[in-house]
Amino acid sequence: MLGDERATAAALYQHAMLAQFVHSPDAEALFAEALALARRLGDDRLLAAATHASATLPWYRGDNAAARARVLEALALLDAAPDDDTPFFDGVTFGTCLLDEGPDRRPRMFWEETVFLFHRFARAQAIAYALNNLAWVARADGDLEQAQATLDDALARFRRLQDRRGEALTLAHMGSLSRSLGDFEAARARLEQALTIRRDLGDRRAVLSTQIGLGLLAMTAGRAPAGRALLSATLAHVEAVDDLPAMAGVQTNWAIGEERLGELQQAARLYEDGCALLGLQRLQRLEAWGRLALHDVCVALGDEPRAQTAMQRARALFVAVGDARGLPYTDAKPALTRVKQPGA
């Protein structure tokens, strides 16, 4: 019976992760039930896994402080858990990150990593995976020095464990961080190291996410033709296998690159196409930030009706998901006064 209860708790938080990713109202109750059952069983490993998984709930609502608190709680539980080779920890990354890296430091949502790794890890690996998520929170808060220190720790742990999958994840994350810091050579070196490992491992999805990172980096670093070529080839590949999340990730990241270069018509088209795909998958928070970016581009183009439509959709999505940053950010924009619904 006890084994069945452990399996039930794991199934509950796994279901909750999928539910929160599409902002289902069931997610919070499922996480609460999983955590309560794990606590009652007194199983530190199960509770650590459930707590870490539950950090995705505030993360996808834009509540960075709560996400950080849950990851730190999971790390404390992992410290207390038995140190053996038993795999128990579900691999999940925060994967997407809201960064103030658009034109004029406007917030843009970056798609950087596959969220669900579909692997389970032992305690030592689990700590390093959780550290990657802690670094994403630090980056979202603008604390790039802390993010670097956290990733250095994670990389050293993975290398001691000879975990090449985790090493590649962390190298790719370091490459994205170096892009944010403006150290483009270091960013390219890290991303190319990650790409080599991922190709050796035959991890197709991870290879694609790394190629997206390299394409965006090239555009950010002033090598727009190379960036466009890489992103175009990656988009063709993911379209061929009908990978909708990756298709949306290519298009919205590419749109950020074009927007930063002032290629606004191209940026608007890419944001619209990417947001349409995100909408089909009910990835509401990602779509909301993409629509907000589309609004800014359309304002710059002088296309007021299209800008207002994008803003109205973004605000409705922010309300639906309870985004801690998105709603006040949109309400602070002067153009919103004409699209805000009475009593909203």
Secondary structure as GFF3:
##gff-version 3
##sequence-region A 1 344
A	DSSP	alpha_helix	2	21	.	.	.	ID=ss1
A	DSSP	alpha_helix	27	41	.	.	.	ID=ss2
A	DSSP	alpha_helix	44	54	.	.	.	ID=ss3
A	DSSP	alpha_helix	56	59	.	.	.	ID=ss4
A	DSSP	alpha_helix	64	80	.	.	.	ID=ss5
A	DSSP	beta_strand	89	92	.	.	.	ID=ss6
A	DSSP	beta_strand	96	99	.	.	.	ID=ss7
A	DSSP	three_ten_helix	103	105	.	.	.	ID=ss8
A	DSSP	beta_strand	108	111	.	.	.	ID=ss9
A	DSSP	beta_strand	116	121	.	.	.	ID=ss10
A	DSSP	alpha_helix	123	140	.	.	.	ID=ss11
A	DSSP	alpha_helix	144	161	.	.	.	ID=ss12
A	DSSP	alpha_helix	164	181	.	.	.	ID=ss13
A	DSSP	alpha_helix	184	201	.	.	.	ID=ss14
A	DSSP	alpha_helix	204	220	.	.	.	ID=ss15
A	DSSP	alpha_helix	224	240	.	.	.	ID=ss16
A	DSSP	alpha_helix	244	261	.	.	.	ID=ss17
A	DSSP	alpha_helix	264	280	.	.	.	ID=ss18
A	DSSP	alpha_helix	284	301	.	.	.	ID=ss19
A	DSSP	alpha_helix	304	321	.	.	.	ID=ss20
A	DSSP	alpha_helix	326	331	.	.	.	ID=ss21
A	DSSP	three_ten_helix	334	338	.	.	.	ID=ss22
###
